[in-house]
Amino acid sequence: MKTNKPKDNPWKAVALVSAIGFDLVVCMAAGYFGGSYMSRLAGGKPIWIVAGIVLGLAVGIAGVVLLLRTYTEGSE
């Protein structure tokens, strides 16, 4: 008979996937709004919006990596 480890909980996996998606969306949205604000300050240049989205994506990916490291700590 197979014994379930605490990390094999399917609800924990669902929560992880949801957290990954939420983290990326929130970081990219914050980058968009920050870039939009910078664009208004710079006279309407859209490059700030693109830079904000790219920066938000980079921060989101870093957050996902940290989240996955925390989730998989101790596994081989």
C-alpha positions in Angstrom: 0.0 0.0 0.0 1.3 3.4 -1.0 1.5 6.1 1.8 0.9 9.7 0.9 3.5 12.2 1.9 2.3 15.6 3.0 3.7 17.2 -0.2 1.5 14.9 -2.3 -1.6 16.8 -1.4 -3.5 17.7 -4.6 -5.0 20.9 -3.1 -1.5 22.1 -2.3 -0.6 21.6 -6.0 -3.7 23.6 -7.0 -2.8 26.4 -4.6 0.8 26.5 -6.0 -0.4 26.7 -9.6 -2.9 29.4 -8.7 -0.2 31.4 -6.7 2.1 31.2 -9.7 -0.5 32.6 -12.1 -1.6 35.3 -9.6 2.0 36.3 -8.9 2.7 36.8 -12.6 -0.5 38.7 -13.3 -0.1 41.0 -10.3 3.5 41.8 -11.1 2.9 42.5 -14.8 -0.2 44.7 -14.0 1.9 46.6 -11.5 4.6 47.0 -14.1 2.0 48.3 -16.6 0.5 50.8 -14.3 4.0 52.0 -13.1 5.1 52.3 -16.8 1.9 54.1 -17.6 2.6 56.6 -14.8 6.2 57.1 -16.0 4.9 57.5 -19.5 2.6 60.3 -18.4 5.5 62.0 -16.6 7.8 61.6 -19.7 5.3 63.2 -22.1 3.5 60.2 -23.4 6.4 58.0 -24.6 5.1 54.4 -24.7 8.5 52.8 -24.2 8.0 53.3 -20.4 4.9 51.0 -20.6 6.8 48.3 -22.3 9.7 48.7 -19.9 7.3 48.5 -16.9 5.7 45.3 -18.3 9.1 43.7 -18.9 10.3 44.7 -15.4 7.1 43.3 -13.9 7.6 40.1 -15.8 11.1 39.8 -14.5 10.0 40.4 -10.9 7.1 37.9 -11.4 9.5 35.2 -12.6 11.8 35.8 -9.7 8.9 35.5 -7.3 7.8 32.3 -9.0 11.3 30.9 -8.7 11.3 31.7 -4.9 7.9 30.2 -4.5 9.0 27.0 -6.3 12.2 26.8 -4.2 10.1 27.0 -1.0 7.6 24.4 -2.2 10.3 21.9 -3.3 12.7 22.4 -0.5 13.8 19.1 0.9 12.9 17.1 -2.2 15.4 15.4 -4.4 
